[in-house]
Amino acid sequence: NATSIEEIRKVDIGYMMGNGFGWNVVRLLNGDISIDQAVSGSKRRSFYNNGIDPENSGHITIDSWMGAFLTQNSSIKPEKIAAAISKTVTPQYLSVLGLNATPAYLLISEATMRAHQRAIELGYVEDTWMPHQTQAAAWEALRLGMLGPIPEELLND
């Protein structure tokens, strides 16, 4: 049992996901916190839900890569998308609706869902694909440079 963040950083696999997430994993495994407390934030929770129950989660994981993918033919700069997505405080007007995400995260999530539906309609993906599978394929295509040059702001992301 690790008892400090310093001990977690010494683990052979490295410090898991940064931002104190590794410490939350240890606290979860020790029974000190619940999964809802350990896996906070829209991106982390979506990633977790898709890993645990991909066929039923209904989640897609939004990050600066997906923001860049959805805005690649617009004048919106990738760094502006990344900054908007990375905000961690959910506005109160969304919290009261039971939503735990920023407006940018929700907007890009909705755009990704619509892109998934359009990809099915156009025959680019099978109608058996889940939204997170289409999102992952788009993410990989962008990351590998298959959709044009990778925005410089994403190269170190």
Stockholm file with secondary structure:
# STOCKHOLM 1.0

chainA/1-157         NATSIEEIRKVDIGYMMGNGFGWNVVRLLNGDISIDQAVSGSKRRSFYNNGIDPENSGHITIDSWMGAFLTQNSSIKPEKIAAAISKTVTPQYLSVLGLNATPAYLLISEATMRAHQRAIELGYVEDTWMPHQTQAAAWEALRLGMLGPIPEELLND
#=GR chainA/1-157 SS CCCSHHHHHTSTTCSSSSTTHHHHHHHHHTTSSCHHHHSCSHHHHHHHHHHHCTTTCCCCCCCHHHHHHHTTTSSCCHHHHHHHHHCCCCCHHHHTTTCCSCHHHHHHHHHHHHHHHHHHHTTSSCTTCCHHHHHHHHHHHHHTTTTSCCCGGGTTC
#=GC SS_cons         CCCSHHHHHTSTTCSSSSTTHHHHHHHHHTTSSCHHHHSCSHHHHHHHHHHHCTTTCCCCCCCHHHHHHHTTTSSCCHHHHHHHHHCCCCCHHHHTTTCCSCHHHHHHHHHHHHHHHHHHHTTSSCTTCCHHHHHHHHHHHHHTTTTSCCCGGGTTC
//
